[in-house]
Amino acid sequence: MLGLVLIYVTLILTWFGLWLRVGDGIWWMTLLNRIVPQMFAPAPLVILLAVFGRQRRLIAVSFIPPLIFGMLFWPYLIPRFAQINGKPDLRVMTYNVL
């Protein structure tokens, strides 16, 4: 099980390094970048496996994926409250097909 933790963290770090270097420049990275939020779903399970393995280095390494997730998605995790200034706002978003 501890090998699974190391494989998972290695895959996340490999993706993150490629994403920093290439971005969406290669077609398969574009496809991979579309499923990135789902790649972080096993992170709590990985942390639990590391904690039950009782190895301090592995516990520290298992916190790398949540840190990367936090760096990438931090602006979207905190709600923004609207400012009340007395003027009504109207925002319209359209999607023109033609």
Backbone as a printed PyTorch tensor [residue, N CA C, xyz], in Angstrom:
tensor([[[  0.8160,  -1.1980,   0.0000],
         [  0.0000,   0.0000,   0.0000],
         [  0.8620,   1.2650,   0.0000]],

        [[  1.9950,   1.1770,   0.6600],
         [  2.8470,   2.3540,   0.7280],
         [  3.4500,   2.6740,  -0.6330]],

        [[  3.6360,   1.6290,  -1.4510],
         [  4.1050,   1.8570,  -2.8130],
         [  3.0780,   2.6200,  -3.6250]],

        [[  1.7940,   2.3840,  -3.3480],
         [  0.7300,   3.1160,  -4.0490],
         [  0.8010,   4.6100,  -3.7500]],

        [[  1.1170,   4.9310,  -2.5130],
         [  1.2480,   6.3450,  -2.1370],
         [  2.3600,   6.9990,  -2.9440]],

        [[  3.4910,   6.3370,  -3.0320],
         [  4.6250,   6.9040,  -3.7710],
         [  4.3250,   7.0000,  -5.2680]],

        [[  3.6470,   6.0030,  -5.8240],
         [  3.2870,   6.0490,  -7.2510],
         [  2.3350,   7.2030,  -7.5160]],

        [[  1.3250,   7.3690,  -6.6600],
         [  0.3480,   8.4500,  -6.8370],
         [  1.0230,   9.8180,  -6.7720]],

        [[  1.8500,  10.0200,  -5.7750],
         [  2.5250,  11.3170,  -5.6180],
         [  3.4740,  11.5580,  -6.7850]],

        [[  4.1490,  10.5260,  -7.2520],
         [  5.0490,  10.6670,  -8.3980],
         [  4.2760,  11.0440,  -9.6570]],

        [[  3.1230,  10.4300,  -9.8740],
         [  2.3080,  10.7760, -11.0450],
         [  1.8110,  12.2180, -10.9850]],

        [[  1.3800,  12.6520,  -9.8090],
         [  0.9190,  14.0400,  -9.6580],
         [  2.0750,  15.0150,  -9.9040]],

        [[  3.2440,  14.7180,  -9.3410],
         [  4.3920,  15.6060,  -9.5360],
         [  4.8490,  15.6180, -10.9890]],

        [[  4.7760,  14.4750, -11.6660],
         [  5.1410,  14.4210, -13.0860],
         [  4.1870,  15.2650, -13.9090]],

        [[  2.8760,  15.1190, -13.6370],
         [  1.9010,  15.9350, -14.3640],
         [  2.1440,  17.4200, -14.0930]],

        [[  2.3760,  17.7840, -12.8360],
         [  2.5420,  19.1860, -12.4860],
         [  3.7700,  19.7770, -13.1710]],

        [[  4.8630,  19.0310, -13.2030],
         [  6.0590,  19.5070, -13.8950],
         [  5.8290,  19.6810, -15.3850]],

        [[  5.1360,  18.7170, -16.0030],
         [  4.8130,  18.8480, -17.4260],
         [  3.8740,  20.0170, -17.6720]],

        [[  2.9080,  20.2010, -16.7700],
         [  1.9610,  21.3080, -16.9340],
         [  2.6750,  22.6560, -16.8400]],

        [[  3.6330,  22.7730, -15.9170],
         [  4.3850,  24.0190, -15.8040],
         [  5.2500,  24.2620, -17.0360]],

        [[  5.7940,  23.2080, -17.5910],
         [  6.7140,  23.3240, -18.7250],
         [  5.9900,  23.4740, -20.0620]],

        [[  4.9560,  22.6500, -20.2860],
         [  4.3080,  22.5830, -21.6000],
         [  2.9540,  23.2750, -21.6100]],

        [[  2.1930,  23.1650, -20.5280],
         [  0.8410,  23.7130, -20.4960],
         [ -0.0800,  22.8880, -21.3810]],

        [[ -0.7850,  23.5470, -22.3090],
         [ -1.6610,  22.8680, -23.2550],
         [ -1.0190,  22.7910, -24.6340]],

        [[  0.2850,  22.8250, -24.6840],
         [  0.9880,  22.8450, -25.9610],
         [  0.9360,  21.5520, -26.7410]],

        [[  0.7600,  20.4320, -26.0660],
         [  0.6970,  19.1360, -26.7260],
         [ -0.7270,  18.6120, -26.5790]],

        [[ -1.2320,  17.9340, -27.5990],
         [ -2.6340,  17.5260, -27.6030],
         [ -2.9690,  16.5940, -26.4450]],

        [[ -2.0660,  15.6800, -26.0840],
         [ -2.3840,  14.7600, -25.0020],
         [ -2.3230,  15.4420, -23.6380]],

        [[ -1.5410,  16.5250, -23.5230],
         [ -1.5620,  17.2910, -22.2670],
         [ -2.8720,  18.0560, -22.1280]],

        [[ -3.4250,  18.4960, -23.2520],
         [ -4.7280,  19.1580, -23.2230],
         [ -5.7830,  18.2010, -22.7040]],

        [[ -5.7690,  16.9750, -23.1930],
         [ -6.7270,  15.9770, -22.7220],
         [ -6.5040,  15.6480, -21.2490]],

        [[ -5.2600,  15.5080, -20.8500],
         [ -4.9520,  15.1980, -19.4600],
         [ -5.3500,  16.3380, -18.5270]],

        [[ -5.1720,  17.5750, -18.9880],
         [ -5.5110,  18.7280, -18.1540],
         [ -7.0080,  18.8520, -17.9240]],

        [[ -7.8120,  18.2320, -18.7510],
         [ -9.2690,  18.2810, -18.5760],
         [ -9.7350,  17.4340, -17.4070]],

        [[ -8.9450,  16.4210, -17.0160],
         [ -9.3560,  15.5510, -15.9170],
         [ -8.5640,  15.8020, -14.6400]],

        [[ -7.8700,  16.9100, -14.5780],
         [ -7.0210,  17.2040, -13.4140],
         [ -7.7980,  17.2430, -12.1020]],

        [[ -8.9600,  17.8850, -12.0060],
         [ -9.6460,  17.8690, -10.6980],
         [ -9.9620,  16.4600, -10.2050]],

        [[-10.2550,  15.5380, -11.1210],
         [-10.5350,  14.1700, -10.7100],
         [ -9.2670,  13.4370, -10.2730]],

        [[ -8.1240,  13.8850, -10.7460],
         [ -6.8660,  13.2460, -10.3440],
         [ -6.5650,  13.4850,  -8.8620]],

        [[ -7.1150,  14.5390,  -8.3020],
         [ -6.8460,  14.8500,  -6.9030],
         [ -7.8560,  14.2190,  -5.9570]],

        [[ -8.8430,  13.5020,  -6.4740],
         [ -9.8650,  12.8820,  -5.6220],
         [ -9.2900,  11.8440,  -4.6530]],

        [[ -8.3130,  11.0320,  -5.0430],
         [ -7.7760,  10.0430,  -4.0850],
         [ -6.8270,  10.6270,  -3.0400]],

        [[ -6.5780,  11.9130,  -3.0400],
         [ -5.6120,  12.5070,  -2.1090],
         [ -5.9420,  12.2430,  -0.6360]],

        [[ -7.2050,  12.3630,  -0.1840],
         [ -7.4660,  12.0360,   1.2340],
         [ -7.1760,  10.5780,   1.5680]],

        [[ -7.4780,   9.6750,   0.6430],
         [ -7.1870,   8.2600,   0.8680],
         [ -5.6840,   8.0170,   0.9390]],

        [[ -4.9380,   8.7160,   0.1110],
         [ -3.4810,   8.5840,   0.1200],
         [ -2.9140,   9.0690,   1.4450]],

        [[ -3.4580,  10.1380,   1.9770],
         [ -2.9960,  10.6440,   3.2800],
         [ -3.2940,   9.6270,   4.3770]],

        [[ -4.4900,   9.0290,   4.3230],
         [ -4.8290,   8.0170,   5.3240],
         [ -3.9030,   6.8020,   5.2320]],

        [[ -3.5980,   6.3680,   4.0180],
         [ -2.6730,   5.2410,   3.8580],
         [ -1.3000,   5.5710,   4.4320]],

        [[ -0.8550,   6.7970,   4.2130],
         [  0.4530,   7.1960,   4.7390],
         [  0.4350,   7.2860,   6.2630]],

        [[ -0.6550,   7.7810,   6.8230],
         [ -0.7400,   7.9010,   8.2830],
         [ -0.7690,   6.5150,   8.9240]],

        [[ -1.5290,   5.5900,   8.3300],
         [ -1.5850,   4.2430,   8.8970],
         [ -0.2900,   3.4670,   8.6550]],

        [[  0.5000,   3.8880,   7.6740],
         [  1.8080,   3.2810,   7.4510],
         [  2.8300,   3.7230,   8.4720]],

        [[  2.5640,   4.8430,   9.1340],
         [  3.3900,   5.3760,  10.2180],
         [  4.8340,   5.6320,   9.8210]],

        [[  5.0190,   6.1750,   8.6380],
         [  6.3550,   6.5890,   8.2180],
         [  6.3150,   8.0950,   8.0140]],

        [[  7.1490,   8.8090,   8.7280],
         [  7.0790,  10.2680,   8.7280],
         [  7.3520,  10.8670,   7.3550]],

        [[  8.3270,  10.3250,   6.6380],
         [  8.6190,  10.8640,   5.3040],
         [  7.4480,  10.6530,   4.3610]],

        [[  6.8360,   9.4940,   4.4630],
         [  5.7040,   9.1940,   3.5930],
         [  4.5100,  10.0870,   3.9220]],

        [[  4.3200,  10.3850,   5.1870],
         [  3.2450,  11.3030,   5.5800],
         [  3.5140,  12.6800,   4.9940]],

        [[  4.7430,  13.1520,   5.0700],
         [  5.0870,  14.4620,   4.5150],
         [  4.9040,  14.4770,   2.9960]],

        [[  5.3180,  13.4030,   2.3330],
         [  5.1880,  13.3250,   0.8720],
         [  3.7290,  13.2610,   0.4600]],

        [[  2.8840,  12.6200,   1.2610],
         [  1.4790,  12.4710,   0.8850],
         [  0.7140,  13.7970,   0.9350]],

        [[  1.2770,  14.8100,   1.5690],
         [  0.6170,  16.1140,   1.5970],
         [  0.9630,  16.9730,   0.3770]],

        [[  1.8060,  16.4850,  -0.5170],
         [  2.1580,  17.2450,  -1.7210],
         [  0.9690,  17.4210,  -2.6650]],

        [[  0.1940,  16.3640,  -3.0060],
         [ -0.9520,  16.5750,  -3.9000],
         [ -1.9940,  17.5790,  -3.3770]],

        [[ -2.3810,  17.5310,  -2.0790],
         [ -3.3110,  18.5740,  -1.6230],
         [ -2.7260,  19.9850,  -1.6860]],

        [[ -1.4140,  20.1190,  -1.4900],
         [ -0.7900,  21.4380,  -1.6060],
         [ -0.8410,  21.9420,  -3.0530]],

        [[ -0.5720,  21.0540,  -4.0080],
         [ -0.6640,  21.4440,  -5.4170],
         [ -2.1010,  21.8030,  -5.7710]],

        [[ -3.0550,  20.9980,  -5.2900],
         [ -4.4680,  21.2990,  -5.5270],
         [ -4.8320,  22.6690,  -4.9510]],

        [[ -4.3630,  22.9390,  -3.7580],
         [ -4.6410,  24.2340,  -3.1490],
         [ -4.0480,  25.3950,  -3.9270]],

        [[ -2.8340,  25.2050,  -4.4410],
         [ -2.2080,  26.2730,  -5.2360],
         [ -2.9830,  26.5270,  -6.5250]],

        [[ -3.4670,  25.4750,  -7.1480],
         [ -4.1510,  25.6220,  -8.4320],
         [ -5.5660,  26.1560,  -8.3000]],

        [[ -6.2930,  25.6940,  -7.2910],
         [ -7.7180,  25.9820,  -7.2090],
         [ -8.1070,  26.8630,  -6.0270]],

        [[ -7.1460,  27.4890,  -5.3660],
         [ -7.4400,  28.3310,  -4.2060],
         [ -8.4440,  29.4460,  -4.5090]],

        [[ -8.3340,  30.1740,  -5.6210],
         [ -9.3080,  31.2480,  -5.8560],
         [-10.7370,  30.7380,  -6.0270]],

        [[-10.8950,  29.4820,  -6.3800],
         [-12.2300,  28.9400,  -6.6180],
         [-12.8180,  28.2600,  -5.3890]],

        [[-12.0390,  28.0800,  -4.3450],
         [-12.5130,  27.4010,  -3.1460],
         [-13.1360,  28.3470,  -2.1350]],

        [[-12.7790,  29.6200,  -2.1950],
         [-13.2830,  30.6030,  -1.2420],
         [-14.4160,  31.3940,  -1.9020]],

        [[-15.5750,  31.4630,  -1.2580],
         [-16.6640,  32.2210,  -1.8660],
         [-16.3810,  33.7260,  -1.8280]],

        [[-16.7950,  34.4080,  -2.8710],
         [-16.6750,  35.8700,  -2.9170],
         [-18.0460,  36.4610,  -2.6400]],

        [[-18.0890,  37.3400,  -1.6900],
         [-19.3460,  37.9680,  -1.3330],
         [-19.5260,  39.2460,  -2.1450]],

        [[-20.7400,  39.4750,  -2.5660],
         [-21.0300,  40.6550,  -3.3750],
         [-20.9630,  41.9090,  -2.5080]],

        [[-20.4760,  42.9730,  -3.1120],
         [-20.4400,  44.2410,  -2.4140],
         [-21.7510,  44.9690,  -2.6620]],

        [[-22.3310,  45.4350,  -1.5950],
         [-23.5980,  46.1450,  -1.7130],
         [-23.2800,  47.6340,  -1.7870]],

        [[-23.5060,  48.2210,  -2.9660],
         [-23.2060,  49.6380,  -3.1230],
         [-24.4550,  50.4370,  -3.5030]],

        [[-25.6180,  49.8170,  -3.5040],
         [-26.8460,  50.5400,  -3.7760],
         [-27.2530,  50.5610,  -5.2290]],

        [[-26.3250,  50.3410,  -6.1410],
         [-26.6550,  50.3230,  -7.5610],
         [-26.9260,  48.8850,  -7.9920]],

        [[-28.0210,  48.6650,  -8.6820],
         [-28.2630,  47.3030,  -9.1660],
         [-27.3370,  46.9820, -10.3430]],

        [[-26.8050,  45.8030, -10.3210],
         [-25.9210,  45.3530, -11.3930],
         [-26.6750,  44.3720, -12.2850]],

        [[-26.3980,  44.4870, -13.5640],
         [-26.9510,  43.5480, -14.5150],
         [-25.7930,  43.0070, -15.3310]],

        [[-25.5940,  41.7160, -15.2560],
         [-24.5420,  41.0800, -16.0400],
         [-25.1780,  40.0650, -16.9600]],

        [[-24.7890,  40.1230, -18.1980],
         [-25.3510,  39.2340, -19.1870],
         [-24.2090,  38.4980, -19.8580]],

        [[-24.3550,  37.1850, -19.9730],
         [-23.3790,  36.3860, -20.6720],
         [-24.0880,  35.6960, -21.8280]],

        [[-23.5420,  35.8310, -23.0120],
         [-24.1680,  35.2140, -24.1720],
         [-23.1910,  34.2480, -24.8260]],

        [[-23.7410,  33.3190, -25.5510],
         [-22.9430,  32.3670, -26.3000],
         [-23.4860,  32.3930, -27.7220]],

        [[-22.7610,  33.0250, -28.6090],
         [-23.2080,  33.1380, -29.9870],
         [-22.6680,  31.9740, -30.8040]],

        [[-23.5720,  31.2360, -31.4000],
         [-23.1660,  30.0820, -32.1720],
         [-22.7470,  30.4860, -33.5740]],

        [[-23.4160,  31.4410, -34.1410],
         [-23.1030,  31.8390, -35.5320],
         [-22.1950,  33.0470, -35.5400]]])
